[in-house]
């Protein structure tokens, strides 16, 4: 069981489409950094410790700094060395294709699973919540992400705080590590709750979930 915030109960369920993601493998030279997602000025990297992280140009995590990125290539620095990497090959050597995109998430002290990702290529923090039928975002957060939710279908949701006005929209893309899903249904809830974006079933139905000893593995379905 995943321990999450009190689940939201939604009055409306919508379908969602999916979009596959490409992922690179380890190079023959044993280079410690792998690229599993590329965007303009940002990249999803598999770090030397095996964790995945989405970095903006200029950010650093796990000793890896992202120097430049576009849709074709990323330039990173690790332990004083600079590497130019892309999705299908490394600086030297061949590449091995990964059959399925996977993301591992460690539980926090309360047993909750928080993960870094993106909504419409804007960085956010998610809380995995199997009790939410769709991705749930507060209107405060949605405003910051530039989501034009007031053009969506208006309705209400039942939350721990009572019945709250909401708007049902479809997000262009939701990204978690190497997993991308397009046309993801979401509820934008008026106010400041939920404080974290709830990664609900409109995204999670596209992945297999396996939890073992406080580690949650999300594997993209094909």
C-alpha positions, 0 to 999 in steps of 0.5 A, a space after each residue: 500500500 502507498 501511504 498518501 494524503 487523503 485521496 480525492 474523490 472525483 465526480 468525472 473520469 476521462 480517458 487518456 492517451 499515451 506517448 512512448 519515450 526513447 531511452 539510451 543505454 550504457 556506453 561501452 566506455 563505461 561513462 557514468 552518465 546516461 541521457 534518457 530524455 532531451 528537451 530545450 535547455 533541460 535533460 533527464 539524466 541517469 546519474 552514476 548512483 542509478 537514480 534519474 533526475 531532470 536538470 535545467 542547464 546550470 543545475 547540478 545533482 549527484 556530482 553531474 552538471 548539465 552544461 547545455 541541452 537541446 532536442 538532439 544532445 546534452 553536454 554534461 560535466 562529471 568529475 572534471 570531464 565533459 561529455 556530449 551525449 544523446 539518446 542513441 549513442 555515447 561519446 565512444 562505443 555502442 549503445 544498448 536499447 532499454 526495452 522499457 522506461 523505468 523510474 525508481 522512487 524512494 519512500 520518505 519517512 512517512 512512507 509517501 512517494 515524492 518524485 520530480 517531474 514535469 507538466 507541459 515541460 515545466 518542472 514540478 514535484 509529484 506525490 504518487 496517489 493511487 486514490 486520485 482518479 486523475 492528476 490533481 493540481 491546485 489553482 495556485 500551482 496551475 497559475 504558476 505553470 501557465 495552465 489555462 484551466 478556466 476554459 476547461 469543464 467546470 465541476 466539483 470535487 470532494 476533498 478532505 476540506 469539503 466540496 470544492 470547485 474545480 476545472 477538468 482539463 487535459 495536460 499536453 504532457 506529464 513526464 516522470 524520469 524517462 516516462 512521458 504520457 501525453 493528453 493526461 486528464 487533470 483536475 485543477 482545484 480552486 485554492 491552495 490544496 493540494 500543496 503538491 501535485 497528486 500523480 493520480 491514475 490518469 497517469 499511473 494507469 500507463 505504468 506498472 507499479 511495484 513496491 518493495 522495501 520502501 522503493 517504488 518502481 514505475 515501469 512504462 507499459 507498451 
